[in-house]
Amino acid sequence: MTDASTPGADAADGADPVQTLLLGFANQIDQLAGLVAGIGGPATGSSPIPELLGELGTLVKEFGDLLARLIAAFIAVLEAIAEMLRSDGPAQSPVTTHFQPIAVNIAPEHP
């Protein structure tokens, strides 16, 4: 990690402002990288970020597994519906009733 006390990091007499800006930017990136890696500055101690990233990765993996199972179940239901629609259904047997047909003659009335 770069330290603020290194030569060239000081914005004192006659230093190039672009160089100072770039060195400050590089210092911030270095500190952020140290924080993520768990070797931050004196105030940070050890960082919980790697543990959180690991748990987030596990959560995403479990969510992916759950989503895959839901999609597989949905596909199975759709395949069952498609198979049911493709089949002819149960054999159509003639409907038997206990009634007999009655012949009715209708004649028009003449007034």
HUSULPE-V841229 format. One record per residue. N is the residue number from 1. RES is the residue in one small letter. OMEGA is omega in radians with two decimals (* if undefined). BURIAL is 1 if it has 24 or more other C-alpha atoms within 12 Angstrom, else 0. Layout:
# HUSULPE-V841229
{{N:RES:OMEGA:BURIAL} {N:RES:OMEGA:BURIAL}}
This chain:
# HUSULPE-V841229
{{1:m:3.08:0} {2:t:-3.09:0} {3:d:-3.12:0} {4:a:-3.11:0} {5:s:-3.14:0} {6:t:3.14:0} {7:p:-3.14:0} {8:g:3.12:0} {9:a:-3.12:1} {10:d:-3.13:0} {11:a:-3.07:0} {12:a:-2.99:0} {13:d:2.98:0} {14:g:3.12:0} {15:a:3.12:0} {16:d:-3.10:0} {17:p:3.11:0} {18:v:3.12:0} {19:q:3.12:0} {20:t:3.12:0} {21:l:-3.13:0} {22:l:3.10:0} {23:l:3.08:1} {24:g:3.10:0} {25:f:3.11:0} {26:a:3.11:0} {27:n:3.13:1} {28:q:3.11:0} {29:i:3.13:0} {30:d:3.11:0} {31:q:3.10:1} {32:l:3.10:0} {33:a:3.10:0} {34:g:3.11:1} {35:l:-3.14:0} {36:v:-3.12:0} {37:a:3.11:0} {38:g:3.13:0} {39:i:-3.06:0} {40:g:-3.09:0} {41:g:-3.06:0} {42:p:-3.10:0} {43:a:-3.02:0} {44:t:-3.09:0} {45:g:3.07:0} {46:s:-3.03:0} {47:s:3.06:0} {48:p:-3.05:0} {49:i:3.11:0} {50:p:3.11:0} {51:e:3.12:0} {52:l:3.11:0} {53:l:3.09:0} {54:g:3.12:0} {55:e:3.09:0} {56:l:3.08:0} {57:g:3.10:0} {58:t:3.13:0} {59:l:3.12:0} {60:v:3.12:0} {61:k:3.12:0} {62:e:3.09:0} {63:f:3.10:0} {64:g:3.10:0} {65:d:3.12:0} {66:l:3.13:0} {67:l:3.10:0} {68:a:3.11:0} {69:r:3.11:0} {70:l:3.12:0} {71:i:3.11:0} {72:a:3.11:0} {73:a:3.13:0} {74:f:3.11:0} {75:i:3.12:0} {76:a:3.11:0} {77:v:3.13:0} {78:l:3.10:0} {79:e:3.10:0} {80:a:3.11:0} {81:i:3.13:0} {82:a:3.12:0} {83:e:3.13:0} {84:m:-3.14:0} {85:l:3.12:0} {86:r:-3.09:0} {87:s:-3.13:0} {88:d:-3.10:0} {89:g:3.14:0} {90:p:-3.14:0} {91:a:-3.12:0} {92:q:3.08:0} {93:s:3.12:0} {94:p:-3.11:0} {95:v:3.12:0} {96:t:3.09:0} {97:t:-3.13:0} {98:h:-3.13:0} {99:f:3.09:0} {100:q:3.13:0} {101:p:3.12:0} {102:i:3.10:0} {103:a:-3.12:0} {104:v:3.07:0} {105:n:3.11:0} {106:i:3.13:0} {107:a:3.13:0} {108:p:3.11:0} {109:e:3.09:0} {110:h:-3.13:0} {111:p:*:0}}
